[in-house]
């Protein structure tokens, strides 16, 4: 909540206006009265900034030094609340929001608030996992349920958010986020025209506005997207679904003619779904779809499941390379260096 006397005058942010505070920070038209000692203890950048004596003619607000920041008002608000109101941005796996994560991560990185940067990275990484098994389990609890161990924030159904994530990951050097972020971007770009979910297109190359702030991909990331998008697009029909028709004969099959007929019939019935779901190759054939193959022999069913799983693994393993990124092993090492083993099974580092 904020108050002001005139429309264009700075406004007090009442939830961050401590009457005994000794420093006023302004971002945009909002002013926050906080404690300089606490801020300096949390941030080496603020510590250095506040160490300089104030010139006699420095502007003050209610006898407190005034520091104006060039950062977005909403992000400064989230950042300061995370520091001065601990319950505002709790540690994983407590639930939070994407906007709070973005604001806290960007400014904790910029102002070197290490504990907050790590906390924000863990929350962000709870969606952007580095193994296929973790990808398959990424879900978010609802606000009324217990926190999920998989993902601590709901996905904002806004296509420009992925642009924001890619830009931010580059900014804070969280490269392990990028393979799945590019996957999501390609998914949003390939969304069927009749889909109720919003699509993304020209914004990839011309930038957009997300949460009131401009966001865009660098020329490097635009090239990376184009490089991987073609492979992504053809993967569903060309690679992931190939198991239904190749090989025609599966070792150990007890009824080759019938089993092949069942497989081809399942492929034909699923053809429309493949077209509709080509933008999400890792989801194009889900657990419920195996019911279409109930009439194949046990040897064929086992062989088909194995072949399908290997195709998904192959796509996953190649995902970083598609977008010109380091291997999953290197990205997982970056993850561990930045946030430790949180969310990550150590056996996947091998």
N, C-alpha and C positions, 0 to 999 in steps of 0.2 A: 504494500500500500504506500502511496506517495502523496505528498501535499505540496502545493505551491500557491503563491498569491496571485501571480499573473501567468497567462498561458506560456510565454516563452522564457520565464525565469526558471532557474534550477529548482528542482523539487526534492524534498527530503524523502528518502526511502525509509519509511517508518519502521519496517522490520529489520533495518540495518542502520538505525540511528540511536546510538547509545548515548544517553545524556552525559555520562562521564567519560565518553570517548575523547581522544586527544588528537585525532587526525580526521580530516574530511577528504574523501576521494570523490572526484566527479568523473562520470562517464556519460556522454550525451548530455541530457538535461537532468540526470539523477545524481543526487549527492548522498554519500554514505558516511556516517560518522562512526569510526571504528577506533581500534587501539593500535597505535603505531608499534609498540613493543611486541605485541603478539604477531603483527604482520611481519616485522623485521626478523623475528625468530623463525617464522615459517619460510620466508623467502629471502634468499641471498641478494636478489636484485633489489628488493625493497630495503633491505638492510643497508646496502651501499647507497641507494638513492636518499634514504632518510638520514644518513650519517653526515651529509653536508649541512653546515649551518644555513639557516634560512636568511636571505637578505632582508634588511630592515623594511623594504617596501613590498615584501611578499604578500600576496593576497591571503587573507584569513577569513574563516567563517566561524562566528561565535568563538573567537579567540583561538581557533584551531588552524594549524597550517592547512592549506588547500593543495592537493595534488590532483592534477587533471590527467586522465589516461586517454589514449587514443583508441582504446578498444571498444567493441560493441557494448552498449548499455546492458543488454540482456545477459551477455556472457560475464561481464563484470559482476553483475548481481548474483549469478549462480556461483561464481568463483568465490566471492566474499562470503556468501551464505555457507558454502561448504567449509570455509575456514572458521567462521565465528558462530555458526549454528550447526554443531556436529551431526545432529539427526537429519539435516537437510539432504546430505549426500552420504548415506551409510556405505559401509564396505560390502562387497559381494559376499553372499548371494542375495542380500536385501534388494528389493525392487527399486528401480529408479527410472529415469526417462532419458531418451536419446538427446534431448536438448541440454539437459544438465550435464550429461557425459561430455558432449562436444564442448560446451563452454568451459567446464572445469579442466578438461584435457588441454585445450588450446592455451589457456592462461596459466595453468600450473606448469606447462612446458616453457612458456615464454618467461615467466617470473621465477622459475626454478623452485617450485614447491614440490619437492621430490615425493613425499608421501602421498600427496593428492594426485600427482601425475600417475604414480603407480596404481592407485585405486581406480582412477578413470580408465587406464589402459586395461585393467582386469575386467571391468564392466564391459568396455567396448569389445574386448576379445572373447567374451562369453558368447557372442554371436559369430565372430569370425574365427572359427576353429581351424586347426591344421591337420586333422585326420578325418577320413571319410566317416568313421564310426561316430565321431563327435558331431559332424555335420548332420548325420541322420537323426541325431537326438536333439538338435537345437530347437528348443521350444521355450516359450516364456510363460510363467505363471500369470494368472490374472491378479489384479490388485486385491481381490478378496480371498485368494488362496495362498498356500504356503509358498515361499520362494522356490524357484526352480534351480537345480544345480546346473542346468544347462545354459540358461540365458536369463539375465536379470533385468531386461527391459523390453517393452513391446516394440515391435517394428513399426515405425511411422509409415503409413500407407501414402507416402509422398515420394514420387520418383526422383526428385532432386536431392533427396537425402543421400543417395549413394554417391553423387558427385561430391557432396560435402565430406563424406567419409574418405574418399580417395584423396581429396585435397588435404584433409587433416592428417591422414596417415603419412603422406609425404612430408608434411610440415613437422611432425613430431617423430619421424623416423620409425614408424611402426609398420614396417614393410610386410610383416606376416598377415596383416589385415587385407592386403591388396588382392591376392588371388580370388578370394570369395567376393570381395567388393566388385571386382571386374566381372565375375560370374553373375552377380546380381544386376549389374548394369546391362550386361548383354541380355539377361532375362527380361529386364524391363523394356529394352529396345525391341525385342522380338515378340512382345506381348500381342496376342491376336487383336485385331481391330475391334472385334465385338466383345472384348473382355471388359468386365465392369471395373477392373483395376486400372489405374492411370498408367499411361505409357510414357516413355521418354524418347526423344529423338534429337531434334536440332540443338537441344540444350547441351548435348555432349560436346559440341564444337563451338557453341556460341555463349555458353555459360547460362546461369540462371540465378534466381534469388531463392534462398532457402531460409526460412525463419527470419525473413526481413534482411538477410545479409547476402551479398553477392558470393557465388561459388562457381568455380570453373575448373576444367582440367587443363593441365599444362600441355604444350605441344607434344612432349614426350609421352604423356599418358593418353592423349588422343591417338597417337600412332600405335601405342601398345593395345589400346582397345580395338582398333581396326585389325591388328594382327591376330588377336585371339578370337574376335567375334565370328570370323568366317569358320574357324574350326569348331567353335561352340555351336554354331547354327546347324552344321551338318552331322554333329555327333549323335543326336537322338536316333535318327533313322539309319544313319550309315554305320554306326559303331554299337551303340547301346542295344538296339533292337535286332541286331544281326543274328543273335542267338536263336531266334525263332525259325530261321531258314538255313543257317549254316552251322556246322556241317549237316548234310542231309541224313547221314547215318551216324548214330551215336553208339559207341562201343558198349556191348552188353544189352542192347535193345532186344526185347523179345517179340516185338511186332512192328518192324520198320515201316511198313506201308501205312498202318493205322496211325502210328505215332507221328509220322511226317504229316499226314493229312490233318491231324488235330492241331499241330503246330502252325501249319499254313492257314488253317481256318481261324486260329487265334490271331495270327498276324493280320489277316484280312479284316476281322472284326475290330481290331485295335488300330487300324490304319488311320481312321479319323481322329482317334485320340493322339496318335503320334504326331499328326499334323498340328493338332491344337496344343500339344504339350512340347513341341520341338524346342521351345525357348527354355525348358527346364530339363535337360537331358538326364540329370541325376534323379529325376522324379517321374520320368516318362513311363516307367513300368514299376508299379508299387506292389506291396504285399498282397493286396486284394486281387491283383491281376492274375496271380498264379491259379486262381479258381478256374480260369479258362483252359488250363492244362491238366485238369483232374483226370482226364482219360488217357494220358500217356502212361507208359510203363514206368515203374520205379527207377530203372536205370536212366531212362530219358529225363525224367524229372530232376534227378540228382545232377545229371550232366548239364541240363539247361540252367539250373540254378548256379552251378559253378561257373559256367561260361558267362552268364549275365553278371555275376559278381565280379569276375575278372575284367569285364569290359568297363564296369563302373570304376573299378580300382585304377585301370589304365587311364581313363579320362581324368580321374582325380589326380593321379601322379603327374600327369602332363599339364595340369591346370596352371601352375606357376610359369612353366615354359611357354605356354600359349601366349601369355601376356608379357613375355620378356623379363620375368622376375627370377630371383634365385630359387634353387630347389627347396622342396619342403624341409629337407634336413637343415639347410642353412637358415631358413625362416624360423624353424623351431628353436634353433640355437639363439637367434636374435630375441625371440620371445623369452627364453629362459634368462638371457642376460638382462632383459628389461624388467621382467616381473616375476622371475623365479619359476618354480614348477606349478604355480597356480593354474588350475583348469587343465593341466597337461600331464598325460601319463608318461612317465620317464621312459617306458619301454619303447615309445614311438621315436625316441631320439636316435636309435640305432640305425 
